């Protein structure tokens, strides 16, 4: 039921008259603009109706004050508020008549706000002030400002105490369900507050929702529990809201988002883990599979909510990680977009997701399905086919080109130089390249359909596959074309050398692709590959320093030997040329130096740098070459200490330490991250193919289509059931189990089998047939790329067992225990601080009361003094 009324209808319902009881005006010009808190203005003695409004306006938080963050500003703000309440109390003390107070309380200022609105607008208004204003003008409790807000709306939004809320609700009970211009009740505003006292907050929520406010939604379809889950609150408050309206925990707002969606998108908040835990307990685990109108799971919104979070923000990171663990513990459906959402998580959060038991179980179950297994085996077969066929084709192509266009004429031929036919190899190369092209194309289409194209775009494996496709196709096409190289003899050698270099690069790329492929099969390969990348990242600064040092020593050696006899200008290998040029550029001394030193490495800058680099790698050479120059000997000794001894050992230490981190602490994370990438790709491809088959297949019945739609709605798309009947899968499992069971130690209960018994020979026959069937079955399964293998074989090959807890995991558990203790200490500290603030507020109020009594006493004494003076004057006159 809607309780939205206009301000006039509320006044009429409350028995409020027209303009006779209400005065309007604009206050604010009297407040000093130079003081941001307005504490210098004093209207305590102002008897006009707007005097009280002007005092309260000083304490209202202005927009620019919302940016207050420093402790000094917060302190000044609290002092300003306390000063405002002191002035209000003094004003009430000086204007005790009902008529004066009512006139001030009925005043309407800027935005149709009354003094009661401003009182409730200030954080934690005092009960005595609210009570006196309500007693002076009880009708103002039902007034609304130009936003449609009652004083109760402001009180709930600004953290009023329980006593204040009771005063307002008792004076106007209908206000609990009153809606503002955006259809929000006071409970909507109170629900987004994260109080430090959850017990009191739960009691207040219970008081506010006892007339049905928990069932009222705002203009966006959001219930109070949506606000509570979005802004974070305690489970005690959520329980009150859920008890008041049990259907609210699964209710959807206008965009189709449930409280779980809003809690996950705000997961960095401190209260979010408690909210998610409550929803999973109260709303059942199906809440993790609900999608909004845009098809987003709660996991998608969590990904959006953490994009701006830095991994160094420990509190936010811990809150998000805890929410993700709770979400995954509920075992959401392994739909393709669920896996795509996992891929979109930032790196620090993906590390948490991939080691979760539910995610591991999903990846293990999906990797042994026929479709992923067949794709994985096809990838391996195609990679090795590319390597073998490309090697065979390029070798024979180079031999053929050497025979047709020999680089060295009249060179005798041998049997090894005769090329073999390589056309079949070219056919296999084109087939393999086409396979990888179609595979990548299907991945692109699937990623676009799932809205996860960025995941495909930033995956280095996909770019490596694209490079393989381009290189193999290009060089296969060159080898297919007859006489592809230029006929001009001058350009022939250049083109031929370019082909050799390109073929060598292609072979290197193919082997790198094989390494990338192997990382999806075994954890050891994944650790190795990611260890190499991790070490390279750690070595960036070190390698830059080494490069500078090598250039330094290379230039030093070059300068020392520049224009010396060991660096002749003529050909050092031709003594006759040297002798003919004697007396010009070359001398006999140079020839002798050439014989003594040979072709010296430091005569050119590039050769000098190359030499110091090879010396670092261990190629020291003859140390006697530096005997001719003392400075060169000193530099050589310094080089040996700094580069060969010091930097080499530093390099070993960095590599060992870095690889140990990957091997010990990130082994599981590395492997499962790679497997998640592969399974996400396969699931995306399978889902797209499945949709095409079910949408366009001629043999599909309406019943099967409806079943598919139900699966799509729930998010549970099974790749295995899409292509293969469940019966065949179970038959394969049971058949393999029966065959392997023949080799158990006690196949029969009696166990007493002897050659004299016919059962003994029957068992031997069965075992012999099993020994024949097993290898035949395995070969047929391999030929069918794993499709005809029993599930047990695929499990043995690809299921990764539970890894041993890493060092970081053990440390993480210890940190979690410490975090619990730290949270308990934080709660205790908060309670102590709250008690101190409460005591301080009580002292301030007591001081204000004492000041008021003192002021009243002094006023009475002044009146007595004036009376005595009058009496004395009268006595003097009479005398």
C-alpha positions in Angstrom: 0.0 0.0 0.0 1.4 3.4 -0.9 1.6 6.1 1.8 2.8 8.9 -0.4 1.0 12.2 0.4 1.6 15.8 -0.5 2.5 18.3 2.2 -1.0 19.9 2.2 -2.8 16.5 2.7 -0.5 15.7 5.5 -1.3 19.0 7.2 -5.0 18.5 6.7 -4.8 14.9 8.1 -2.9 16.2 11.1 -5.4 18.9 11.7 -3.0 21.7 10.8 -4.6 25.0 9.6 -3.6 27.2 6.8 -1.1 30.0 6.9 -2.3 31.3 10.3 -0.1 28.8 12.1 2.8 28.8 9.7 5.3 31.6 9.0 7.7 31.3 6.1 11.0 33.1 5.3 14.5 32.7 4.2 17.3 32.6 6.7 21.0 32.4 5.9 22.0 36.0 5.0 22.8 36.6 8.7 25.3 33.7 8.8 28.8 34.8 8.3 30.1 33.4 5.0 33.7 33.6 6.1 33.2 31.1 8.9 32.5 27.6 7.4 30.7 26.5 10.6 28.9 29.7 11.3 29.6 29.5 15.0 30.0 33.3 15.5 26.4 34.1 14.8 24.2 34.4 17.9 20.4 34.5 17.9 19.7 33.5 21.4 18.0 36.7 22.3 16.1 37.0 19.0 12.4 36.7 19.9 11.2 36.6 16.3 10.0 33.2 14.9 13.0 32.9 12.6 15.5 33.2 15.5 15.5 29.5 16.4 15.7 28.5 12.7 18.8 30.8 12.2 20.6 29.1 15.1 19.8 25.6 13.8 20.9 26.5 10.3 24.4 27.1 11.6 24.7 23.4 12.7 23.4 21.9 9.5 26.2 20.2 7.4 26.8 22.1 4.2 27.8 20.4 0.9 31.4 21.6 1.1 31.7 20.1 4.6 31.0 16.6 3.3 34.6 16.5 2.2 35.9 16.9 5.8 38.5 14.2 6.4 41.2 15.6 8.7 40.9 15.1 12.5 41.1 18.8 13.1 38.2 19.5 10.8 36.2 16.8 12.4 36.9 18.2 15.9 35.9 21.7 14.8 32.7 20.3 13.3 31.8 18.5 16.6 32.5 21.7 18.5 30.3 23.6 16.1 27.4 21.1 16.6 27.8 21.2 20.4 27.8 25.0 20.3 24.6 24.9 18.2 22.9 22.7 20.8 24.0 25.0 23.6 22.6 28.0 21.8 19.3 26.1 21.1 19.0 25.2 24.8 19.7 28.8 25.9 17.1 30.0 23.3 14.5 27.6 24.7 15.4 28.7 28.2 14.8 32.3 27.3 11.6 31.6 25.5 9.6 29.3 27.8 6.2 30.4 26.7 4.2 28.0 24.6 3.3 30.8 22.2 6.9 31.8 21.5 8.1 28.3 21.0 5.1 27.3 18.8 5.7 30.4 16.6 9.3 29.4 16.1 8.6 25.7 15.5 6.0 26.5 12.9 8.4 28.7 10.9 9.2 27.4 7.4 12.5 28.3 5.9 14.5 27.4 2.8 13.2 24.3 1.0 10.0 24.2 3.1 12.1 23.0 6.1 10.9 23.6 9.6 13.2 23.9 12.7 12.3 20.2 13.5 13.6 19.3 10.0 16.9 21.0 10.7 17.2 19.5 14.2 16.8 16.0 12.7 19.2 16.9 9.9 22.1 17.4 12.3 23.8 14.2 13.3 22.6 12.6 16.5 20.2 15.3 17.8 19.7 15.5 21.6 16.5 14.0 22.9 15.6 16.9 25.1 15.7 19.4 22.3 13.5 17.2 20.0 11.1 16.5 22.8 10.6 20.2 23.6 10.0 21.2 19.9 7.6 18.3 19.4 5.7 19.3 22.5 5.6 22.9 21.3 4.3 22.0 17.8 3.3 18.3 17.5 1.9 18.9 14.0 5.3 19.6 12.5 6.2 15.9 12.8 3.9 15.3 9.8 5.3 18.2 7.7 7.4 17.5 4.6 10.0 19.6 2.9 10.3 20.2 -0.8 11.9 16.7 -1.2 8.9 15.1 0.5 11.0 14.3 3.6 9.5 14.1 7.1 11.6 15.0 10.1 11.7 11.2 10.6 13.4 10.8 7.2 16.1 13.2 8.2 16.5 11.6 11.6 16.9 8.1 10.1 19.4 9.4 7.5 21.5 11.2 10.1 21.9 8.7 12.8 19.3 9.8 15.4 19.2 7.9 18.7 16.5 5.4 19.6 14.8 7.9 21.9 14.5 10.5 19.2 13.1 7.9 16.8 10.5 6.9 19.4 9.5 10.5 19.9 8.9 11.0 16.2 7.2 7.7 15.6 4.9 8.1 18.6 3.9 11.6 17.6 3.2 10.5 14.0 3.0 6.7 13.5 2.0 7.0 9.9 5.4 8.4 9.2 7.0 5.0 9.3 5.4 4.2 5.9 5.4 7.7 4.5 7.3 8.0 1.2 9.2 10.9 -0.2 9.3 12.2 -3.7 11.3 9.1 -4.7 9.0 6.7 -2.9 11.5 6.1 -0.1 10.4 5.5 3.5 12.4 6.4 6.6 13.4 2.8 6.8 15.2 3.1 3.4 17.4 5.8 4.9 18.0 4.0 8.1 18.8 0.7 6.4 21.9 2.1 4.7 23.5 3.2 7.9 26.3 0.9 9.3 25.9 1.5 13.0 28.7 0.6 15.5 25.9 -0.7 17.8 24.1 -3.5 15.8 21.9 -4.4 18.7 20.4 -0.9 19.0 20.2 -0.6 15.2 18.3 -3.9 14.9 15.9 -2.7 17.6 15.3 0.6 15.7 14.8 -1.3 12.4 12.2 -3.5 14.1 10.4 -0.4 15.4 10.4 1.2 11.9 9.2 -1.8 10.0 6.4 -3.0 12.4 3.8 -1.4 10.1 4.9 -2.9 6.8 7.7 -0.5 5.7 9.9 -3.5 4.9 7.6 -4.3 2.0 7.6 -0.9 0.4 9.9 -0.3 -2.6 11.2 3.0 -3.9 10.8 4.3 -7.5 13.7 2.0 -8.5 12.0 -1.1 -7.0 14.5 -1.3 -4.2 13.3 -2.5 -0.8 15.0 -1.4 2.4 16.9 -4.7 2.5 18.4 -3.8 -0.9 19.8 -0.6 0.7 21.0 -2.5 3.7 22.9 -5.0 1.6 24.3 -2.4 -0.8 25.7 -0.1 2.0 26.5 -2.9 4.4 25.1 -3.6 7.8 25.1 -6.3 10.5 23.4 -9.7 10.1 21.2 -8.8 13.1 19.6 -5.9 11.1 19.2 -8.1 8.1 17.5 -10.7 10.1 14.9 -8.2 11.3 14.2 -7.1 7.8 14.0 -10.7 6.5 11.6 -11.6 9.4 9.4 -8.6 8.6 9.3 -9.6 4.9 10.7 -13.1 4.2 10.4 -12.6 0.4 12.7 -9.7 0.4 16.0 -11.7 0.5 15.3 -12.9 -3.1 13.3 -9.9 -4.3 14.5 -8.1 -7.5 14.5 -4.4 -8.1 13.6 -2.8 -11.4 17.0 -3.9 -13.0 16.5 -7.5 -11.8 19.2 -7.3 -9.1 18.7 -9.1 -5.9 20.3 -8.2 -2.5 23.1 -10.7 -3.4 23.9 -8.6 -6.5 24.1 -5.4 -4.5 26.2 -7.0 -1.7 28.7 -8.4 -4.2 29.1 -5.2 -6.1 29.9 -3.5 -2.8 32.1 -6.3 -1.5 35.0 -3.9 -0.5 32.9 -2.7 2.4 33.7 -4.0 5.9 30.2 -5.4 6.5 29.9 -7.1 3.1 31.2 -10.5 4.1 28.7 -10.7 6.9 25.9 -9.6 4.5 26.9 -12.3 1.9 27.1 -15.0 4.6 23.6 -14.0 5.8 22.1 -14.1 2.4 23.5 -17.5 1.6 22.1 -18.8 4.8 18.8 -17.2 4.6 18.1 -17.0 0.8 19.6 -20.4 0.1 22.5 -21.1 -2.2 20.4 -20.5 -5.3 20.9 -16.8 -4.8 24.3 -17.1 -6.4 22.8 -18.3 -9.7 20.2 -15.5 -10.1 20.8 -13.2 -13.1 19.6 -9.6 -13.5 17.9 -8.3 -16.6 21.2 -7.9 -18.3 22.1 -11.5 -17.7 24.7 -10.7 -15.0 25.5 -13.0 -12.1 26.5 -11.6 -8.8 30.1 -12.6 -9.7 29.9 -10.2 -12.7 29.0 -7.3 -10.4 31.8 -8.2 -8.0 34.2 -7.9 -11.0 32.8 -4.4 -11.8 33.0 -3.3 -8.1 36.7 -4.2 -7.7 38.2 -2.7 -10.8 39.3 0.5 -9.0 40.8 -1.4 -6.0 44.5 -1.6 -5.6 46.0 -4.8 -4.4 47.9 -2.9 -1.7 44.6 -1.9 0.0 44.7 -4.7 2.5 41.4 -4.2 4.2 39.4 -3.9 0.9 41.3 -6.9 -0.6 40.5 -9.0 2.5 36.8 -8.1 2.3 36.5 -8.8 -1.4 38.4 -12.1 -1.0 36.1 -13.2 1.8 33.0 -12.4 -0.2 34.3 -14.4 -3.2 35.2 -17.4 -1.0 31.6 -17.4 0.5 30.1 -17.0 -3.0 32.2 -19.9 -4.4 31.5 -22.1 -1.3 27.8 -21.9 -2.3 28.8 -23.9 -5.5 27.3 -21.7 -8.3 26.5 -23.4 -11.6 29.5 -23.8 -14.0 28.0 -21.9 -16.9 30.2 -20.5 -19.6 29.7 -16.9 -18.6 30.5 -17.9 -15.0 33.9 -19.1 -16.1 34.3 -16.0 -18.3 33.6 -13.9 -15.2 36.3 -15.7 -13.3 38.7 -14.8 -16.1 37.8 -11.2 -15.8 38.7 -11.0 -12.2 41.9 -8.9 -11.4 45.0 -11.0 -10.9 45.1 -10.8 -7.1 41.5 -12.0 -6.9 41.9 -14.6 -9.6 44.6 -16.2 -7.4 41.9 -16.6 -4.7 39.3 -18.1 -7.1 41.4 -20.7 -8.9 42.5 -22.5 -5.7 38.9 -22.7 -4.4 37.8 -26.4 -4.1 34.6 -25.7 -6.0 36.5 -24.1 -8.9 39.0 -27.0 -9.0 36.2 -29.5 -9.0 34.5 -27.7 -11.9 37.7 -27.6 -13.9 38.6 -31.3 -13.2 35.1 -32.4 -14.2 35.1 -30.4 -17.4 38.6 -31.4 -18.5 37.6 -35.1 -18.6 34.6 -34.5 -20.8 34.9 -35.7 -24.3 34.9 -32.4 -26.0 37.7 -30.7 -24.0 39.7 -33.9 -24.0 39.4 -34.2 -27.8 40.4 -30.6 -28.4 43.3 -30.9 -26.0 44.6 -34.1 -27.8 44.0 -32.5 -31.2 46.0 -29.5 -30.2 48.9 -31.7 -29.2 48.7 -33.9 -32.3 48.5 -30.8 -34.6 51.4 -29.1 -32.9 53.7 -32.1 -33.3 52.4 -32.6 -36.9 53.3 -29.0 -37.6 56.8 -29.4 -36.2 57.6 -32.7 -38.1 56.0 -31.7 -41.4 57.5 -28.1 -41.3 60.9 -29.6 -40.6 60.6 -32.1 -43.5 59.2 -29.6 -46.0 61.7 -26.8 -45.3 64.7 -29.1 -45.4 63.7 -30.5 -48.7 62.7 -27.2 -50.1 66.1 -25.7 -49.3 67.8 -28.7 -50.9 65.7 -28.3 -54.0 66.5 -24.6 -54.2 70.2 -25.3 -53.7 70.1 -27.7 -56.7 68.3 -25.4 -59.0 70.1 -22.2 -57.9 73.4 -23.3 -56.3 75.2 -20.7 -54.2 78.5 -22.4 -55.0 78.7 -23.5 -58.7 80.2 -26.8 -59.7 80.0 -28.2 -56.2 79.8 -32.0 -56.3 76.5 -33.5 -55.2 75.9 -36.2 -52.6 72.9 -38.4 -51.9 71.9 -36.3 -48.9 71.6 -33.3 -51.2 68.8 -34.9 -53.3 65.4 -33.6 -52.0 62.6 -35.9 -51.2 59.0 -35.2 -52.1 57.5 -32.8 -49.5 54.1 -32.1 -51.0 52.3 -34.4 -48.5 53.9 -32.5 -45.7 52.6 -29.2 -47.2 49.1 -30.7 -47.2 49.3 -31.6 -43.6 50.7 -28.1 -42.8 47.7 -26.5 -44.5 45.3 -28.8 -42.7 46.9 -28.0 -39.3 46.9 -24.3 -40.0 43.2 -24.5 -41.0 42.4 -26.4 -37.8 44.0 -23.7 -35.6 42.4 -20.9 -37.6 38.9 -22.5 -37.1 39.6 -23.0 -33.4 40.6 -19.4 -32.9 37.7 -18.2 -34.9 35.3 -20.3 -32.8 36.9 -18.8 -29.7 36.4 -15.3 -31.0 32.7 -15.9 -31.8 32.2 -17.6 -28.4 33.9 -14.8 -26.5 31.8 -12.2 -28.3 28.6 -14.1 -27.6 29.6 -14.3 -23.9 30.7 -10.7 -23.7 34.2 -11.7 -22.8 36.2 -10.6 -25.8 38.7 -8.7 -23.7 39.7 -12.0 -22.1 40.5 -13.5 -25.5 42.2 -10.3 -26.5 44.6 -10.2 -23.6 45.4 -13.9 -23.6 49.0 -14.3 -24.9 48.2 -17.9 -25.9 45.7 -16.7 -28.5 48.2 -14.3 -30.0 50.8 -17.1 -30.1 48.4 -19.3 -32.0 47.6 -16.5 -34.4 51.4 -16.1 -35.0 51.7 -19.8 -35.7 48.8 -19.7 -38.2 50.3 -16.8 -40.1 53.9 -18.1 -40.2 53.0 -21.6 -41.1 50.5 -20.5 -43.8 52.9 -18.0 -45.3 55.9 -20.3 -45.6 53.8 -23.2 -46.7 52.5 -21.0 -49.5 56.0 -20.0 -50.5 57.1 -23.7 -50.6 53.9 -24.5 -52.7 54.5 -22.0 -55.4 56.9 -23.2 -58.1 60.0 -21.1 -58.3 58.8 -18.6 -55.7 62.1 -16.7 -55.3 63.3 -14.0 -57.6 65.1 -15.0 -60.8 67.6 -12.2 -60.6 70.8 -13.6 -59.4 71.6 -10.5 -57.3 68.4 -10.8 -55.3 68.3 -14.6 -55.2 70.8 -14.9 -52.3 69.0 -12.2 -50.3 65.6 -13.9 -50.7 67.0 -17.3 -50.0 68.7 -16.1 -46.7 65.4 -14.4 -45.7 63.6 -17.7 -46.2 66.1 -19.5 -44.1 65.8 -16.9 -41.3 62.0 -17.0 -41.4 61.9 -20.8 -41.3 64.2 -20.8 -38.3 62.0 -18.3 -36.5 58.9 -20.3 -37.3 60.4 -23.5 -35.9 61.2 -21.6 -32.7 57.7 -20.2 -32.5 56.3 -23.8 -33.0 58.3 -25.1 -30.1 57.3 -22.3 -27.8 53.7 -23.1 -28.7 54.3 -26.7 -27.7 55.5 -25.5 -24.3 52.4 -23.3 -23.9 50.3 -26.4 -24.8 52.0 -28.6 -22.2 51.2 -26.1 -19.4 47.5 -27.0 -19.8 48.3 -30.7 -19.1 50.6 -30.9 -16.2 51.4 -28.6 -13.2 55.1 -29.0 -13.7 55.0 -27.4 -17.1 52.8 -24.6 -15.9 55.1 -23.9 -13.0 58.2 -23.9 -15.3 56.6 -21.5 -17.9 55.2 -19.1 -15.4 58.4 -19.3 -13.4 60.4 -18.1 -16.5 58.0 -15.1 -16.9 58.1 -14.3 -13.2 61.9 -14.4 -13.2 62.1 -12.2 -16.3 59.9 -9.6 -14.6 62.1 -9.7 -11.5 65.2 -9.3 -13.7 64.3 -6.2 -15.5 66.2 -3.8 -13.2 69.1 -6.2 -13.0 69.4 -6.7 -16.7 69.4 -2.9 -17.3 72.2 -2.5 -14.8 74.2 -5.4 -16.5 73.7 -3.8 -19.9 75.1 -0.5 -18.6 78.1 -2.2 -17.0 78.8 -4.2 -20.2 78.7 -1.1 -22.3 81.0 0.6 -19.8 83.6 -2.1 -20.0 83.3 -2.5 -23.7 83.9 1.2 -24.3 86.8 1.2 -21.8 88.6 -1.7 -23.6 87.9 -0.1 -27.0 89.4 3.3 -26.0 92.5 1.7 -24.6 93.3 -0.1 -27.8 92.2 2.6 -30.2 94.9 3.4 -32.8 97.4 0.9 -31.3 99.5 -1.6 -33.3 97.1 -4.4 -32.3 94.3 -2.7 -34.3 95.7 -2.4 -37.9 93.8 -0.7 -40.7 94.7 -3.3 -43.3 93.7 -6.9 -43.5 95.3 -8.7 -40.6 94.9 -12.1 -42.3 96.8 -11.3 -45.5 100.6 -10.9 -44.8 101.4 -10.2 -48.5 99.0 -7.3 -48.5 100.4 -6.1 -45.3 103.9 -6.2 -46.8 102.9 -4.4 -50.0 101.3 -1.6 -47.9 104.3 -1.2 -45.6 105.2 2.4 -45.3 101.7 3.6 -46.0 98.9 2.5 -43.7 100.4 -0.8 -42.6 103.9 -1.5 -41.3 105.9 -4.6 -40.7 105.4 -4.0 -37.0 101.7 -4.2 -37.6 102.2 -7.5 -39.3 104.2 -8.8 -36.4 101.4 -7.6 -34.0 98.9 -9.4 -36.1 100.8 -12.6 -35.9 101.2 -12.2 -32.2 97.6 -11.1 -31.2 95.5 -12.3 -34.1 92.3 -10.5 -34.9 91.9 -8.5 -31.7 88.3 -8.2 -30.3 88.4 -4.6 -29.0 89.3 -2.8 -32.2 85.6 -2.0 -32.9 82.9 -0.8 -30.5 80.4 -3.5 -31.4 83.0 -6.3 -31.3 84.3 -5.0 -28.0 80.7 -5.1 -26.5 80.2 -8.6 -27.9 83.5 -9.8 -26.4 82.7 -8.5 -22.9 79.3 -10.2 -23.1 80.8 -13.6 -24.1 83.4 -13.1 -21.3 80.5 -12.8 -18.9 79.0 -16.0 -20.1 82.3 -17.8 -19.4 84.3 -17.4 -22.6 87.4 -15.8 -21.0 89.9 -16.7 -23.7 93.6 -16.1 -23.4 94.4 -13.6 -20.6 97.8 -12.9 -22.2 96.2 -10.6 -24.8 96.1 -7.8 -22.2 99.8 -8.0 -21.3 100.7 -5.1 -23.5 98.8 -2.4 -21.6 98.9 -2.0 -17.8 95.6 -0.1 -17.8 94.0 -2.9 -19.8 95.2 -5.4 -17.2 93.7 -3.4 -14.3 90.4 -3.1 -16.2 90.4 -6.8 -16.9 90.9 -7.7 -13.2 88.1 -5.2 -12.2 85.9 -6.7 -14.9 86.5 -10.3 -13.7 85.5 -9.3 -10.1 82.5 -7.1 -10.9 80.9 -9.0 -13.8 82.2 -12.6 -13.7 82.1 -13.1 -9.9 79.8 -10.5 -8.4 77.0 -10.0 -11.0 76.9 -13.7 -12.0 76.3 -14.8 -8.4 73.7 -12.1 -8.0 71.9 -13.4 -11.1 72.0 -16.9 -9.8 70.6 -15.8 -6.4 67.7 -13.8 -8.0 66.7 -16.6 -10.3 66.8 -19.2 -7.6 64.8 -17.1 -5.2 62.2 -16.0 -7.8 61.7 -19.5 -9.2 61.3 -20.9 -5.7 58.5 -18.5 -5.0 56.6 -19.7 -8.1 57.4 -23.4 -7.3 56.5 -23.3 -3.6 53.9 -20.6 -3.3 52.2 -20.2 -6.7 52.4 -23.8 -8.1 48.6 -24.4 -7.6 47.6 -20.9 -8.7 49.7 -21.1 -11.8 48.4 -24.4 -13.0 44.7 -23.8 -12.2 44.8 -20.4 -13.8 46.0 -22.0 -17.1 43.4 -24.7 -16.8 40.7 -22.1 -16.3 41.7 -20.3 -19.4 41.5 -23.5 -21.5 38.2 -24.7 -20.0 36.7 -21.3 -20.5 37.6 -21.3 -24.1 36.2 -24.9 -24.6 33.0 -24.1 -22.7 32.5 -20.9 -24.7 32.9 -22.8 -28.0 30.7 -25.6 -26.9 27.9 -23.3 -25.8 27.9 -21.5 -29.1 27.9 -24.7 -31.0 25.1 -26.0 -28.8 23.0 -23.0 -29.4 23.4 -23.3 -33.1 22.5 -27.0 -33.0 19.5 -26.6 -30.8 18.2 -23.5 -32.6 18.7 -24.7 -36.2 18.7 -28.5 -35.9 16.0 -30.1 -37.9 15.5 -33.1 -35.6 15.0 -31.1 -32.4 11.6 -31.4 -30.8 9.9 -28.7 -28.9 10.4 -30.6 -25.7 14.1 -30.6 -26.1 14.2 -27.0 -26.9 12.3 -26.1 -23.7 14.7 -28.2 -21.7 17.5 -26.3 -23.2 15.9 -23.0 -22.3 15.5 -24.2 -18.7 19.1 -25.1 -18.6 20.1 -21.7 -20.1 17.9 -19.9 -17.5 19.5 -21.7 -14.6 23.0 -21.3 -16.1 23.8 -25.0 -16.1 24.9 -25.8 -19.6 26.4 -29.2 -19.8 28.9 -29.7 -22.7 29.0 -33.4 -22.2 25.2 -33.9 -22.4 24.9 -31.7 -25.4 26.9 -34.0 -27.7 26.8 -37.5 -26.2 24.0 -39.4 -24.5 24.3 -40.0 -20.8 23.8 -43.7 -21.3 26.9 -44.1 -23.4 29.0 -42.3 -20.9 27.8 -44.5 -18.1 28.2 -47.7 -20.2 31.8 -46.9 -21.0 32.5 -46.3 -17.3 30.9 -49.5 -16.1 32.5 -51.6 -18.9 36.0 -50.3 -18.1 35.3 -50.9 -14.4 34.2 -54.5 -15.1 37.3 -55.2 -17.2 39.7 -53.8 -14.7 37.9 -55.6 -11.9 39.0 -58.9 -13.4 42.5 -58.2 -12.2 41.6 -57.6 -8.5 43.2 -59.9 -6.0 39.9 -61.5 -4.9 37.4 -61.3 -7.8 35.2 -64.0 -6.0 34.2 -64.2 -2.5 35.4 -67.8 -2.0 38.8 -67.1 -3.5 39.4 -70.9 -3.8 40.3 -71.3 -7.6 42.4 -74.1 -8.7 43.3 -75.5 -12.2 40.9 -78.4 -11.4 37.9 -76.0 -11.4 36.3 -74.8 -14.6 35.9 -71.4 -13.0 39.7 -71.0 -12.9 40.0 -71.5 -16.7 37.0 -69.2 -17.4 38.7 -66.5 -15.3 42.0 -67.0 -17.2 40.1 -66.7 -20.5 38.4 -63.5 -19.3 41.7 -62.0 -18.3 43.3 -63.0 -21.6 40.4 -61.3 -23.4 40.8 -58.3 -21.2 44.5 -58.0 -22.0 43.6 -58.0 -25.6 40.7 -55.5 -25.2 42.5 -53.0 -23.0 45.3 -52.0 -25.4 42.9 -52.2 -28.4 40.4 -49.9 -26.6 43.2 -47.5 -25.7 44.4 -47.4 -29.3 40.9 -46.8 -30.6 40.4 -44.1 -28.0 43.7 -42.4 -29.1 42.7 -42.6 -32.7 39.4 -41.0 -31.8 41.2 -38.3 -29.9 39.9 -39.5 -26.6 36.2 -39.6 -27.5 36.0 -43.4 -27.2 38.1 -43.6 -24.0 36.3 -44.6 -20.8 36.0 -41.7 -18.3 38.6 -43.4 -16.0 41.3 -43.1 -18.6 40.7 -39.4 -19.1 40.6 -38.9 -15.3 43.9 -40.6 -15.0 45.5 -38.5 -17.7 44.1 -35.0 -16.9 42.6 -34.8 -13.4 44.9 -32.9 -11.1 44.9 -34.2 -7.6 44.8 -32.0 -4.6 48.1 -30.2 -4.2 49.9 -29.9 -1.0 49.2 -26.7 0.9 51.8 -24.2 -0.1 53.8 -22.0 2.3 51.8 -19.0 1.4 48.5 -20.9 2.1 49.8 -21.8 5.6 50.8 -18.2 6.2 47.5 -17.0 4.9 45.7 -19.2 7.5 47.8 -17.8 10.3 47.1 -14.3 9.0 43.3 -15.0 9.1 43.5 -16.0 12.7 45.5 -12.9 13.5 42.9 -10.9 11.5 40.1 -12.3 13.7 42.0 -11.2 16.8 42.6 -7.8 15.2 38.9 -7.4 14.4 38.0 -8.3 18.0 40.5 -5.7 19.2 39.0 -3.2 16.8 35.5 -3.8 18.1 36.6 -3.4 21.7 38.4 -0.2 20.8 35.3 1.1 19.0 33.2 0.3 22.0 35.6 2.1 24.4 35.7 5.1 22.1 32.0 5.2 21.8 31.6 5.1 25.6 34.2 8.0 25.9 32.3 10.0 23.3 29.0 9.3 25.1 30.6 10.4 28.4 32.0 13.5 26.7 28.5 14.4 25.3 27.0 13.9 28.7 29.6 16.2 30.2 28.9 18.8 27.5 25.2 18.6 28.2 25.7 18.8 31.9 28.0 21.9 31.4 25.2 23.4 29.2 22.7 22.8 31.9 25.0 24.2 34.6 25.5 27.3 32.4 21.8 27.6 31.9 21.2 27.4 35.7 24.0 29.8 36.4 22.6 32.2 33.8 19.2 31.9 35.3 20.6 32.4 38.9 22.5 35.5 37.8 19.4 36.8 36.1 17.4 36.3 39.3 20.2 37.9 41.4 20.1 40.8 39.0 16.3 41.1 39.4 16.7 41.0 43.2 19.4 43.6 43.0 17.2 45.9 41.0 14.3 45.2 43.4 16.4 46.1 46.4 17.7 49.2 44.7 14.1 50.2 44.0 13.1 49.6 47.6 16.1 51.6 49.0 15.2 54.4 46.6 11.6 54.4 47.8 12.7 54.3 51.4 15.0 57.3 50.9 12.2 59.2 49.2 9.8 58.4 52.1 12.3 59.6 54.6 
